[in-house]
């Protein structure tokens, strides 16, 4: 019952947001440009249907076979991204008009001759010119962002200094895959390409920081079986993201085990020379912050992952969301590897994501000052946030290209 209510609220919010956005598109592209009545009604109806299509598609996709839902999802998600870019382009023209009007008003007050145009035909001409320019800009941005999203991810190499890392392990490389989102629009071809790219890096270990899939095992097995080819001398490790829980986390954890991928669920392993006195460090992993809270030992059970650990050993943490950094640093984590944000995925949405997640993309240094007993303590740590190796929703990326991370640990 609670799940049904949450889904209904989600649909209502989606409908409200999409309805407002598509009304704005109608106002600027149809109403203000003086489109004849017949076309006005037709275009208004099409935009109304477009606003309704996404929530309707969410409902239909839950009932349609996966293969039938795929092309529908591709079309609707692409339109969602394109309409967002068009909305932002038109909003920018509105801002430009407001600034121009304000400047004209200031000049007029100062005794100048510039006045805002009042002729209706002139206003329609300006509206058409601005709408045409916005449509061209949004069309070019859409084409560019689709090409980037469906193309080959970048290899992002980052050197990270860890003070406690044993010198014999300096240069130890972790390949990071995050937010691959295999599902309706990301298929076998992309998974195969990512696996080949990752193996070509010849990493010492491979880590997958959540949001790997967006559907069930039966629907995606043909694509995800390529993950069994991931190979590294010190193993392949996985932590859950929030999307695993939407897609059936338990089944996927069993499937990944079949591929030879070790899931770290609030636990840790030793990487390096495991023999007595050998050079090694700790790799810990926790379940996703938001979705796994209600599960036994779920986040924020960082203590469970670190229980009994030697605090003098170097420690790297896998956590899907770039949250809990303060707690992690206080617990001795030198480097947290995360994803989830997609780096904002589509400009200017990255501005919103950056406001919600201060650690949005790339490498950050975190200084934590806290009180322990009667003493003031200070520790520093780092967090690297991947832009993601796939995408979610619109098959588009603008200003945040997909990546396979090559994290080089240095002593």
Secondary structure, 3 states (H helix, E strand, C coil): CHHHHHHHHHHHHHHHHHHHHHHHHHHHHHHCCCCCHHHHHHHHHHHHHHHHHHHHHHHHHCCCCHHHHHHHHHHHHHHHHHHHHHHHHHHHHHHHHHHHHHHHHHHHHCCCCCCCCCCHHHHHHHHHHHHHHHHHHHHHHHHHHHHHHHCCCEEEEEEEECCCCCHHHCCEEEEEECCCCECCCCCHHHHHHHHHHHHHCCCCEEEEECCCECCCHHHHHHHHHHHHHCCCCCCEEEECCHHHHHHCHHHHHHHHHHCCCEECCCEEEEEECCCCCCCEEEEEECCCCCCHHHCCCCCCCHHHHHCCCCCCCCEEEEEEECCCHHHHHHCCCCEEEEECCHHHCECCHHHHHHHHCCCCCEEEEEEEEEEECCEEEEEEEEEEECCCCCCCCCCCCECCCCEEEEEEEEC
